[in-house]
Amino acid sequence: MFGNRRTYGALLSASDEGISSNLLADRLKKLVDTGLLTKADDPSHKQKAVYSLTEKSISLVPLFVQLGAWGRRWLPSTPQYSVRAQVLEEGGPEMWFRFMDELRTEYLGARKTYDGLTVAEELQAAFDAQVIPVRIGERR
């Protein structure tokens, strides 16, 4: 949802958790089988598939926000990995529904209903603001 990683290779190579290839393949299959993702051939590459969110999965955004808020309170995390949950929680239902509309535009081809900075861009900016100082500090 946050990284616009839509192919198996992108999901595997950009996994912060270091997920194994067989576990990722199994999870993607289960998500497709349950209707949370769709899988389509990538028109630019014969051997690639593109995964997309479905309306069923997009409708879970408010639940994910609540899970993120709970996790921020009760589980150890770093600011860089909890900041998006914080921004969404503080943004409230208006932000959640805007985000859902953006996801529908991106994944389902719905008509764009917003102007200006997207929620995805706000979340990325908050993440970058946490990550960049860490990276600069690591270079010293």
C-alpha positions in Angstrom: 0.0 0.0 0.0 2.8 2.4 0.9 5.6 1.6 -1.5 3.7 0.9 -4.8 5.6 -2.4 -5.1 3.4 -4.4 -7.4 5.6 -7.2 -8.8 7.0 -10.2 -7.0 10.5 -9.0 -7.6 9.9 -5.5 -6.2 8.2 -7.0 -3.2 11.0 -9.4 -2.5 13.9 -7.0 -3.1 12.4 -4.1 -1.1 11.3 -6.2 1.8 12.4 -4.6 5.0 11.6 -7.8 6.8 13.8 -9.9 4.6 10.9 -12.2 3.7 12.0 -15.5 2.0 11.0 -16.0 -1.6 8.9 -19.1 -0.9 7.0 -17.4 2.0 6.3 -14.3 -0.2 5.0 -16.5 -3.0 2.7 -18.4 -0.6 1.4 -15.2 0.9 0.7 -13.6 -2.5 -1.1 -16.7 -3.6 -3.3 -16.6 -0.4 -4.0 -12.9 -0.9 -5.1 -13.5 -4.5 -7.1 -16.6 -3.5 -9.0 -14.6 -0.8 -9.7 -11.7 -3.2 -7.5 -9.1 -1.4 -5.2 -8.9 -4.5 -5.6 -9.5 -8.1 -2.8 -10.8 -10.3 -2.4 -9.8 -14.0 0.2 -10.3 -16.6 2.7 -7.4 -16.9 2.3 -6.1 -20.5 5.9 -5.0 -20.5 7.4 -8.3 -19.5 6.2 -11.8 -20.3 7.4 -13.5 -17.1 6.2 -10.8 -14.7 2.9 -10.4 -13.0 1.4 -7.2 -11.5 -0.4 -7.4 -8.2 -3.2 -4.9 -7.4 -5.3 -4.1 -4.4 -9.0 -4.9 -4.7 -12.0 -3.0 -3.2 -12.1 -5.7 -0.6 -8.5 -4.9 0.6 -8.9 -1.1 0.2 -11.9 -1.2 2.5 -9.6 -2.5 5.3 -7.7 0.9 5.5 -9.6 2.0 8.6 -8.8 -1.3 10.3 -5.1 -1.1 9.3 -5.1 2.5 10.8 -6.4 1.1 14.1 -3.9 -1.8 14.1 -1.1 0.7 13.4 -2.2 2.9 16.3 -2.4 -0.1 18.6 1.1 -1.2 17.4 2.6 2.2 18.1 1.3 2.1 21.6 2.1 -1.5 22.5 5.0 -2.8 20.3 8.6 -1.7 20.0 9.3 0.2 16.8 11.4 2.9 15.4 10.1 6.4 14.5 10.7 5.7 10.8 8.4 2.6 10.8 5.7 4.1 13.0 5.4 7.6 11.5 3.0 6.6 8.7 0.7 5.0 11.3 0.9 8.1 13.4 0.1 10.4 10.5 -2.9 8.2 9.5 -4.2 8.0 13.0 -3.9 11.8 13.5 -5.4 12.5 10.1 -8.6 10.8 11.2 -11.4 9.3 9.0 -11.3 12.2 6.5 -7.7 11.2 5.6 -8.4 7.5 5.6 -11.3 7.9 3.1 -9.1 10.2 1.0 -6.4 7.6 1.0 -9.0 4.9 0.0 -10.1 7.1 -2.9 -6.5 7.5 -4.0 -5.9 3.7 -3.8 -9.1 3.2 -5.9 -7.7 5.6 -8.5 -4.3 3.9 -8.5 -5.4 0.2 -8.4 -8.9 0.1 -9.7 -8.9 2.9 -12.3 -11.4 5.1 -10.5 -11.7 8.7 -11.4 -9.4 11.0 -9.4 -11.5 13.0 -6.9 -8.7 15.0 -5.2 -6.2 17.8 -6.0 -2.9 18.7 -4.5 -0.7 16.6 -2.3 -2.0 13.0 -2.0 -2.1 11.1 1.3 0.5 8.7 -0.2 2.8 11.7 -0.7 2.2 13.0 2.8 3.0 9.5 4.2 6.1 9.3 2.1 7.3 12.7 3.2 6.8 11.8 6.9 8.7 8.6 6.4 11.5 10.4 4.5 11.8 13.0 7.2 12.5 10.1 9.7 14.8 8.1 7.4 17.0 10.8 6.0 18.4 12.0 9.3 19.2 8.3 10.2 21.0 7.8 6.9 23.0 11.0 7.3 23.9 10.0 10.8 25.1 6.6 9.6 27.5 8.1 7.1 29.5 9.8 9.9 
